[in-house]
Amino acid sequence: MFRKELKVLDCTIRDGGLINNYRFSMDFVKAVWRATCDAGVDIVELGKKLAESDEYTREKYGRWNFCDDDDLREVLDSHPCDKPPMVAVMYDVGRVDVRGMRPRDQSPVDMVRTACYVHQIDAGLDLVKRSKDLGYLTTMNIMAASASIESELIEGLQEIEQTPELDYLYLVDTFGAFYSEQVTYYLKLYQQHAPSKPLGFHAHNNQQLAFSNTQQAIIDGVNLLDATINGIGRGAGNCNLELLLNFLKNPKFDVRPVYKVIQEEFVPLRREIEWGFNDIYGISGFLNQHPRDAMKIRANPELKDRCYDFYLKSLRLDQGD
């Protein structure tokens, strides 16, 4: 599907970092940057921008949880290109010290994405406003919309509509629970109550629907699309960047560098860490549950394939037993 307004945001390092605690090597991140540059991707999210503290240290939580400007510049300088992607980082509400953020014209970062739950929208909008004051493009990624109370979500959307500092509003399928009809339903809700906001979509692949749900989001008018190389991401992963670029049929994209980095970097990485669909993640998605319990099961060699037992346990939790 070709639509010139469509933009692709690669969040390989940020979402993939949730698997290995952001311990990607500098060489690996440079390889991802090179591939996304050469592929013509519009925006690349290189990690989170958390505040360092005695509890949250680079040694414990990995350098890409903090995205120091010097680290980012080393990545960007490793592979100059004629039309480089914009660089994004993500804020988590409650873990950010905006006072340490430099103005955009003094930073390698172009876009700040703020992640929050529905009950944190007020705090999230404060971060959005502070980021815009510093000159950054801004997004708000509302997590777990599928588990929210709809009246509270609507109230939050109405507040978002009154915030001119926000450039993009994201629908996030945090649990990989959406079918195409839910994608359409929630996007219509967003469009009804925040009609001035351009929309983005971030899918998870718990039910092997990340790619098709992203296609549905395009049909429903979304123009900013998240994806990751080889679908890497927490649990079942995300929409595959290579599939999305092929689908969009835009001549500005070249998928060959993506396949090259998959062959050279991601195939070996799969021997070290796990991502992608399996029935444990499928169950958590079907039941609209956070994948943390599924991830614990998959990390236990004795339990990782006991999908029947996991289904019964998860079903009891879902029913409140």
C-alpha positions as CSV (number, residue, x, y, z in Angstrom):
1,M,0.0,0.0,0.0
2,F,1.5,3.3,-1.0
3,R,0.6,6.6,0.7
4,K,3.2,9.3,0.7
5,E,2.2,10.5,4.2
6,L,3.1,7.2,5.8
7,K,6.2,7.2,8.0
8,V,8.0,4.3,9.6
9,L,9.6,4.4,13.0
10,D,12.1,1.6,13.9
11,C,12.1,0.8,17.6
12,T,14.4,-2.2,17.4
13,I,16.8,-1.1,20.1
14,R,14.2,0.4,22.5
15,D,11.7,-2.5,22.4
16,G,14.3,-5.2,21.8
17,G,16.2,-3.9,24.8
18,L,13.4,-5.1,27.0
19,I,14.6,-8.6,26.4
20,N,18.3,-8.2,27.3
21,N,18.1,-5.2,29.7
22,Y,19.5,-2.9,27.0
23,R,22.8,-4.6,26.8
24,F,23.3,-4.4,23.1
25,S,26.9,-3.9,22.1
26,M,27.9,-0.6,20.5
27,D,28.7,-2.5,17.3
28,F,25.3,-4.1,17.2
29,V,23.5,-0.7,17.6
30,K,25.8,0.7,14.9
31,A,24.8,-2.1,12.6
32,V,21.1,-1.4,13.2
33,W,21.7,2.3,12.5
34,R,23.5,1.5,9.3
35,A,20.7,-0.8,8.1
36,T,17.9,1.6,8.9
37,C,19.8,4.5,7.4
38,D,20.4,2.6,4.2
39,A,16.8,1.3,4.1
40,G,15.4,4.8,4.2
41,V,13.5,4.5,7.5
42,D,12.1,7.8,8.7
43,I,12.7,7.6,12.5
44,V,14.9,5.4,14.6
45,E,14.4,5.0,18.3
46,L,17.7,4.2,19.9
47,G,16.5,3.5,23.5
48,K,15.1,5.2,26.6
49,K,16.2,8.3,28.4
50,L,15.9,7.4,32.0
51,A,17.4,9.4,34.9
52,E,20.5,7.8,36.4
53,S,20.4,7.2,40.1
54,D,21.9,4.9,42.8
55,E,19.1,2.4,41.8
56,Y,19.1,3.0,38.0
57,T,22.7,2.7,36.8
58,R,24.2,2.1,33.4
59,E,26.1,-0.9,34.7
60,K,22.9,-2.5,36.0
61,Y,20.4,-1.5,33.3
62,G,22.4,-1.1,30.2
63,R,23.6,2.0,28.3
64,W,20.6,2.2,25.9
65,N,18.2,2.7,28.9
66,F,19.9,6.1,29.3
67,C,20.9,7.1,25.8
68,D,23.8,9.4,26.7
69,D,24.3,12.1,24.0
70,D,27.9,10.9,23.5
71,D,26.8,7.3,22.9
72,L,24.2,8.5,20.4
73,R,26.7,10.6,18.5
74,E,29.1,7.7,18.3
75,V,26.3,5.7,16.7
76,L,25.3,8.4,14.3
77,D,28.8,9.3,13.3
78,S,29.6,5.7,12.5
79,H,27.6,5.7,9.3
80,P,26.8,9.1,7.8
81,C,24.1,9.1,5.1
82,D,22.6,11.7,2.8
83,K,19.1,11.6,4.4
84,P,19.6,10.2,7.9
85,P,16.6,9.1,10.0
86,M,15.4,11.3,12.8
87,V,16.5,10.0,16.2
88,A,14.0,9.3,18.9
89,V,14.2,8.3,22.6
90,M,11.5,7.3,25.0
91,Y,10.5,8.7,28.4
92,D,8.9,6.6,31.0
93,V,6.7,8.6,33.3
94,G,8.2,8.7,36.8
95,R,11.7,7.8,35.7
96,V,12.8,10.9,33.9
97,D,14.7,14.0,34.9
98,V,13.9,16.6,32.2
99,R,16.3,19.0,33.7
100,G,19.1,16.9,32.3
101,M,17.7,17.1,28.7
102,R,19.4,19.6,26.4
103,P,17.6,21.7,23.9
104,R,17.1,20.0,20.6
105,D,19.6,22.2,18.8
106,Q,22.3,20.9,21.2
107,S,21.3,17.3,21.1
108,P,21.4,14.4,18.6
109,V,17.8,13.6,19.5
110,D,14.9,14.9,17.3
111,M,11.9,13.2,18.9
112,V,10.9,12.4,22.5
113,R,8.2,9.7,22.9
114,T,6.5,9.6,26.3
115,A,5.1,6.3,27.4
116,C,2.3,6.3,30.1
117,Y,-0.8,4.4,31.2
118,V,-4.2,6.1,31.2
119,H,-4.0,7.1,34.8
120,Q,-0.6,8.8,34.1
121,I,-1.8,11.0,31.2
122,D,-1.6,14.2,33.2
123,A,2.1,13.5,34.2
124,G,2.8,12.3,30.6
125,L,1.4,15.6,29.1
126,D,3.7,17.5,31.5
127,L,6.7,15.7,30.0
128,V,5.3,16.4,26.5
129,K,5.1,20.1,27.2
130,R,8.6,20.2,28.7
131,S,10.0,18.3,25.7
132,K,8.2,20.7,23.2
133,D,9.6,23.7,25.1
134,L,13.1,22.3,24.4
135,G,12.2,22.0,20.7
136,Y,11.6,18.3,20.2
137,L,8.9,16.5,18.2
138,T,6.7,14.7,20.7
139,T,4.5,11.6,20.9
140,M,2.4,10.1,23.6
141,N,2.2,6.4,23.7
142,I,-0.8,5.3,25.8
143,M,0.0,1.8,27.1
144,A,-2.5,-1.0,27.8
145,A,-5.5,0.8,26.2
146,S,-7.2,-2.6,25.9
147,A,-7.2,-2.9,29.7
148,S,-8.3,0.6,30.5
149,I,-11.7,1.8,31.7
150,E,-13.1,3.4,28.6
151,S,-14.6,6.5,30.3
152,E,-11.2,7.3,31.8
153,L,-9.5,6.8,28.4
154,I,-12.0,9.2,26.8
155,E,-11.3,11.8,29.5
156,G,-7.6,11.4,28.9
157,L,-8.1,11.7,25.1
158,Q,-10.1,14.9,25.6
159,E,-7.3,16.4,27.7
160,I,-4.8,15.4,25.0
161,E,-6.8,17.2,22.4
162,Q,-6.3,20.4,24.4
163,T,-2.5,20.0,24.3
164,P,-1.0,21.7,21.2
165,E,2.5,20.6,22.2
166,L,1.7,17.0,21.3
167,D,2.6,16.1,17.7
168,Y,1.5,12.4,17.6
169,L,-0.8,10.2,19.6
170,Y,-0.2,6.5,19.7
171,L,-2.5,3.6,20.0
172,V,-0.4,0.8,21.6
173,D,-1.4,-2.9,21.7
174,T,0.6,-3.5,24.8
175,F,-0.6,-7.1,25.4
176,G,-0.9,-8.1,21.7
177,A,-4.6,-8.6,22.4
178,F,-6.1,-6.7,19.5
179,Y,-7.9,-8.2,16.5
180,S,-8.4,-5.9,13.5
181,E,-11.9,-4.9,14.7
182,Q,-10.4,-3.7,18.0
183,V,-7.8,-1.7,16.2
184,T,-10.5,0.0,14.2
185,Y,-12.7,0.5,17.3
186,Y,-9.9,2.2,19.4
187,L,-8.7,4.3,16.5
188,K,-12.2,5.6,15.9
189,L,-12.3,6.4,19.6
190,Y,-9.0,8.3,19.4
191,Q,-10.2,10.1,16.3
192,Q,-13.5,11.1,17.9
193,H,-12.1,12.5,21.1
194,A,-8.7,13.8,19.9
195,P,-9.5,14.7,16.3
196,S,-6.7,17.1,15.7
197,K,-3.9,14.6,16.6
198,P,-2.1,12.6,13.9
199,L,-2.0,9.0,15.0
200,G,0.6,6.3,15.4
201,F,0.3,2.6,16.0
202,H,2.5,0.2,17.9
203,A,1.7,-3.5,17.7
204,H,2.8,-6.6,19.6
205,N,2.8,-10.1,18.1
206,N,1.3,-12.3,20.8
207,Q,-1.3,-13.7,18.5
208,Q,0.7,-13.3,15.3
209,L,-1.3,-10.3,14.3
210,A,1.2,-7.4,14.6
211,F,1.7,-7.1,10.9
212,S,-1.9,-7.5,9.9
213,N,-3.0,-5.1,12.7
214,T,-0.5,-2.6,11.4
215,Q,-2.1,-2.9,8.0
216,Q,-5.5,-2.3,9.5
217,A,-4.2,0.8,11.2
218,I,-3.0,2.1,7.9
219,I,-6.5,1.5,6.4
220,D,-8.0,3.4,9.4
221,G,-5.8,6.4,8.7
222,V,-2.7,6.0,10.8
223,N,0.4,7.5,9.2
224,L,3.2,6.8,11.8
225,L,4.0,3.1,12.1
226,D,6.3,1.3,14.5
227,A,8.2,-1.8,13.6
228,T,11.4,-3.7,14.5
229,I,14.0,-5.6,12.6
230,N,13.1,-9.3,12.5
231,G,10.2,-8.5,14.9
232,I,12.5,-8.3,17.9
233,G,10.8,-7.0,21.1
234,R,9.6,-8.0,24.5
235,G,7.9,-11.4,24.6
236,A,6.3,-12.2,21.2
237,G,7.9,-9.2,19.6
238,N,6.6,-6.6,17.3
239,C,5.6,-5.9,13.7
240,N,8.5,-7.0,11.4
241,L,10.2,-4.0,9.8
242,E,11.1,-6.0,6.7
243,L,7.5,-7.1,6.1
244,L,6.2,-3.6,6.6
245,L,8.7,-2.0,4.1
246,N,7.8,-4.6,1.5
247,F,4.1,-4.0,2.0
248,L,4.3,-0.2,1.8
249,K,5.7,-0.3,-1.8
250,N,7.3,3.1,-1.4
251,P,10.4,3.5,-3.6
252,K,12.2,5.5,-0.9
253,F,12.5,2.3,1.1
254,D,15.1,-0.4,0.3
255,V,14.6,-3.6,2.3
256,R,17.9,-5.2,1.3
257,P,19.9,-3.6,4.1
258,V,17.4,-4.9,6.6
259,Y,17.7,-8.5,5.4
260,K,21.5,-8.1,5.4
261,V,21.6,-7.1,9.1
262,I,19.2,-9.9,10.0
263,Q,21.5,-12.4,8.4
264,E,24.6,-11.0,9.9
265,E,23.5,-9.8,13.4
266,F,20.0,-11.1,14.3
267,V,20.3,-14.8,13.3
268,P,23.3,-15.1,15.7
269,L,21.5,-13.1,18.4
270,R,18.6,-15.6,18.4
271,R,21.1,-18.1,19.8
272,E,21.4,-15.9,22.9
273,I,18.0,-14.4,23.5
274,E,14.4,-15.4,22.6
275,W,11.7,-13.4,20.9
276,G,8.8,-14.2,18.7
277,F,5.5,-16.0,18.8
278,N,4.9,-19.2,20.8
279,D,1.8,-20.6,22.4
280,I,2.6,-19.2,25.9
281,Y,2.6,-15.6,24.5
282,G,-0.5,-16.5,22.4
283,I,-2.4,-17.3,25.6
284,S,-1.4,-14.1,27.3
285,G,-2.5,-12.1,24.2
286,F,-5.8,-13.9,23.9
287,L,-6.6,-13.2,27.6
288,N,-5.5,-9.6,27.3
289,Q,-2.9,-10.1,30.0
290,H,0.5,-8.4,30.5
291,P,3.2,-10.7,29.1
292,R,5.4,-10.6,32.3
293,D,4.1,-13.9,33.6
294,A,4.5,-15.5,30.1
295,M,8.1,-14.2,30.0
296,K,8.8,-15.8,33.4
297,I,7.4,-19.1,32.2
298,R,9.5,-19.0,29.0
299,A,12.6,-18.3,31.1
300,N,12.1,-21.5,33.1
301,P,13.5,-24.5,31.2
302,E,11.1,-26.9,33.0
303,L,8.0,-24.8,32.4
304,K,8.6,-23.0,29.1
305,D,6.6,-25.3,26.9
306,R,3.8,-26.2,29.3
307,C,1.2,-24.2,27.5
308,Y,-1.8,-26.3,28.8
309,D,-0.8,-25.7,32.4
310,F,-0.2,-22.0,31.7
311,Y,-3.6,-21.7,30.0
312,L,-5.4,-23.1,32.9
313,K,-3.6,-20.9,35.4
314,S,-4.0,-17.8,33.3
315,L,-7.7,-18.6,32.8
316,R,-8.2,-18.8,36.5
317,L,-6.5,-15.4,37.0
318,D,-8.7,-13.9,34.2
319,Q,-11.8,-15.2,35.9
320,G,-10.6,-13.9,39.3
321,D,-10.3,-17.4,40.9
